Amino acid sequence: MGRQAGQRAVRCNETIEGQDERMTNEKWQTVREDIKGAIGAGAWKTWIEPLKFGEVKGGVASFTVPTTFFGNYVSQNFGEHILYQLRRSGESVERLNFGAAANLRNQPVAASAPAAPEAAPAAPAPGAPSSAPASNAGLDPRYTFERFVVGKPNELAHAAARRVAEGGEVTFNPLFLYGGNGLGKTHLMHAIAHELRARSPEKVVLYLSAEQFMYRFISALREKRMFDFKQMFRAVDVLMVDDVQFIAGKDSTQEEFFHTFNALVDSRKQIVISGDRLPGDMKDMEERIRSRLQCGLVVDLHPTDFELRVGILQSKVEHYREQYPGLQIREGVLEFLAHRISNNVRVLEGALTRLFAFASLVGREITLDLVQDCLSDILRASDRKISIDEIQRKVSDHYNIRLSDLIGPKRLRHYARPRQVAMYLSKTMTNRSLPEIGRRFGGRDHTTVIHAVKRIEELKGKDAQIAEDLELLRRMLEA
Ligand SMILES: Nc1ncnc2c1ncn2[C@@H]1O[C@H](COP(=O)(O)OP(=O)(O)OP(=O)(O)O)[C@@H](O)[C@H]1O
């Protein structure tokens, strides 16, 4: 463990022992008044006043709330304020626990994470700890390393995520995960947070989407709570921001993000960011942010290959078997799905969920006929066509050059060769005409495209590197 983390743990323990008896209901009354200043009287009256303070024990502050929903809402929306104000008042509280009054006789209810958009309704996972750090609100309990299937396309991203989750000395900062839709970026980020929470419960791990960052920033500005906002973000040990491309073009949010980022990096706190493309290709993102996003470790989640998709389906089937015992699935069905639905794991998962639900309703075995009946719309939509845009994006990522340089006028070999590769793929993998391809590459003439195609045809036979690049790009585009 790094020096910093060790020092922090000792300090926390010392304070906790001294202060467990100290925290009283009277003190809570003072603290909650401070929260009123931070969140406004309306929200305070609705959400904070009804909280009944219980105790602080082992670094966990417990409250009784009217319902589980109430607890979840407070945890998600005001948890950080409560933690921050408690700590400011001298308490060394690491977590909050909200027990619903009705359930208290049985078991305290955790202020558990709400469901991710496509997730099952929020409920603490079986066996989950009975309290969750408020800063972990929003985590899907299913998105763990155990449930993440590793294959060639995602092995590097997985290894980097594992390294961060060990919570040791910060070696690369930030870890930037990028890739297309539904390839597992969010899953890996949640897995890091779950693992850190289990290994180092004293650490404050904050996961949020870039959109949430923006809304919190705007409401802090509106309610004149910028000091609290800054303190809150600077108090975290690990910050994870998902879908960072969302803040591109949003100037003041970018400005605040930039300062938050710098403050955390300066104090050697780990940052994990995800995006749908390379930082360098994020149009409308300020240059200073793009360069900072690239200064740690940048890893790509490549499109899944057939083997990985089959692996993911098999792992999901195992979980479904617990839910739908006795359901039979014919041989060849998973391979068929993995072959036909290739671009997005989320769609693949959705297809399987629908199949299991349908088969259990009608009491039928899952066969290829059932797949055709039940998934015709998904299968139709997955018969996708490859576009010139996609080819350009993949080629520029592959050769690590900017999209604008791939398309632009620069004639250096460093740009010209990838451009010829992209033109060749556009000719051989789409049914676009030569003039149209020329137009899409910065308004070039169709004879330039013919020359590029011929040149790559020639090189394919004698340059092993080009042959390998073409093969890899083709596989990624077809995936
Ligand atoms: N390797 C994998 N193993 C198991 N499940 C996976 C894997 N990759 C993706 N999934 C599942 O696919 C779904 C979509 O993944 P996730 O939300 O992490 O994608 P994403 O890359 O963040 O997509 P987006 O950019 O659209 O937000 C999730 O339910 C996730 O559990």
The ligand as an SDF file (V2000), in Angstrom:
LIG
                    3D

 31 33  0  0  0  0  0  0  0  0999 V2000
  -16.7410   -8.5100  -21.4770 N   0  0  0  0  0  0  0  0  0  0  0  0
  -17.9600   -8.4610  -20.9600 C   0  0  0  0  0  0  0  0  0  0  0  0
  -18.3820   -9.4230  -20.1100 N   0  0  0  0  0  0  0  0  0  0  0  0
  -19.6260   -9.3910  -19.5790 C   0  0  0  0  0  0  0  0  0  0  0  0
  -20.5320   -8.4400  -19.8630 N   0  0  0  0  0  0  0  0  0  0  0  0
  -20.1700   -7.4600  -20.6990 C   0  0  0  0  0  0  0  0  0  0  0  0
  -18.8740   -7.4140  -21.2960 C   0  0  0  0  0  0  0  0  0  0  0  0
  -18.8160   -6.3260  -22.0910 N   0  0  0  0  0  0  0  0  0  0  0  0
  -19.9970   -5.7140  -21.9930 C   0  0  0  0  0  0  0  0  0  0  0  0
  -20.8170   -6.3950  -21.1670 N   0  0  0  0  0  0  0  0  0  0  0  0
  -22.1960   -6.0500  -20.7960 C   0  0  0  0  0  0  0  0  0  0  0  0
  -22.7490   -5.2900  -21.8600 O   0  0  0  0  0  0  0  0  0  0  0  0
  -23.5690   -4.2500  -21.3480 C   0  0  0  0  0  0  0  0  0  0  0  0
  -23.0800   -2.9160  -21.8750 C   0  0  0  0  0  0  0  0  0  0  0  0
  -21.8260   -2.6380  -21.2830 O   0  0  0  0  0  0  0  0  0  0  0  0
  -21.4050   -1.1820  -20.7620 P   0  0  0  0  0  0  0  0  0  0  0  0
  -22.6140   -0.4280  -20.3280 O   0  0  0  0  0  0  0  0  0  0  0  0
  -20.2990   -1.3540  -19.7890 O   0  0  0  0  0  0  0  0  0  0  0  0
  -20.8790   -0.5730  -22.1280 O   0  0  0  0  0  0  0  0  0  0  0  0
  -20.2230    0.8400  -22.4240 P   0  0  0  0  0  0  0  0  0  0  0  0
  -18.9630    0.5390  -23.1630 O   0  0  0  0  0  0  0  0  0  0  0  0
  -20.1200    1.6590  -21.1910 O   0  0  0  0  0  0  0  0  0  0  0  0
  -21.2790    1.4440  -23.4310 O   0  0  0  0  0  0  0  0  0  0  0  0
  -21.7630    2.9710  -23.6840 P   0  0  0  0  0  0  0  0  0  0  0  0
  -20.6050    3.6650  -24.3360 O   0  0  0  0  0  0  0  0  0  0  0  0
  -22.9260    2.7910  -24.5860 O   0  0  0  0  0  0  0  0  0  0  0  0
  -22.1190    3.5540  -22.3500 O   0  0  0  0  0  0  0  0  0  0  0  0
  -23.5160   -4.3400  -19.8520 C   0  0  0  0  0  0  0  0  0  0  0  0
  -24.6640   -5.0150  -19.3800 O   0  0  0  0  0  0  0  0  0  0  0  0
  -22.2630   -5.1610  -19.5760 C   0  0  0  0  0  0  0  0  0  0  0  0
  -22.3940   -5.9410  -18.4040 O   0  0  0  0  0  0  0  0  0  0  0  0
  1  2  1  0
  2  3  1  0
  2  7  2  0
  3  4  2  0
  4  5  1  0
  5  6  2  0
  6  7  1  0
  6 10  1  0
  7  8  1  0
  8  9  2  0
  9 10  1  0
 10 11  1  0
 11 12  1  0
 11 30  1  0
 12 13  1  0
 13 14  1  0
 13 28  1  0
 14 15  1  0
 15 16  1  0
 16 17  2  0
 16 18  1  0
 16 19  1  0
 19 20  1  0
 20 21  2  0
 20 22  1  0
 20 23  1  0
 23 24  1  0
 24 25  2  0
 24 26  1  0
 24 27  1  0
 28 29  1  0
 28 30  1  0
 30 31  1  0
M  END
$$$$
